[in-house]
């Protein structure tokens, strides 16, 4: 997924279920200068999404007990 975030940043947002951010990222990465910020943004959001998912799983596990 990191490979996807770096080379096709807008597509990674669609896989994470964030279509509006994906469209905004696509508009940003259309320019050559905007490619780097779009890639960094996608990587940051991916790690944030992954961390939120882990927190949700942890809370669900605690609530079961």
C-alpha positions in Angstrom: 0.0 0.0 0.0 2.9 2.3 0.6 4.0 1.8 -3.0 0.5 2.8 -4.1 0.6 5.9 -1.8 3.9 7.1 -3.4 3.3 6.4 -7.1 -0.5 6.7 -7.4 -1.5 8.7 -4.3 -5.1 9.5 -5.4 -5.9 5.8 -5.8 -4.9 5.0 -2.3 -7.5 7.4 -0.9 -10.2 5.5 -2.8 -9.0 2.2 -1.3 -9.3 3.7 2.2 -12.8 4.8 1.5 -12.1 8.5 1.2 -13.3 9.5 -2.3 -13.5 13.3 -1.8 -9.9 13.4 -0.6 -9.0 11.2 -3.5 -10.4 13.7 -6.0 -8.6 16.6 -4.2 -5.4 14.6 -4.3 -5.8 13.9 -8.0 -6.2 17.6 -8.7 -3.0 18.2 -6.6 -0.9 15.5 -8.3 -1.8 16.6 -11.8 0.9 19.2 -11.5 4.4 17.9 -11.3 5.2 20.1 -8.3 2.1 18.9 -6.5 3.1 15.2 -6.8 5.4 15.2 -3.8 2.9 16.9 -1.4 0.2 14.5 -2.7 2.4 11.5 -2.0 3.4 12.7 1.4 -0.2 13.4 2.2 -1.3 9.9 1.1 1.4 8.2 3.2 0.4 10.3 6.2 -3.3 9.5 5.8 -2.5 5.8 5.3 -0.6 5.5 8.5 -3.3 7.5 10.3 -6.0 5.2 8.8 -4.0 2.1 9.9 -3.6 3.5 13.4 -7.3 4.3 13.7 -8.2 0.8 12.6 -5.9 -0.7 15.2 -7.5 1.5 17.9 -10.9 0.5 16.9 -10.0 -3.2 17.1 -8.5 -2.7 20.5 -11.6 -1.0 21.8 -13.8 -3.8 20.4 -11.6 -6.3 22.1 -11.8 -4.5 25.5 -15.6 -4.2 25.2 -16.0 -8.0 24.7 -14.3 -8.7 28.0 
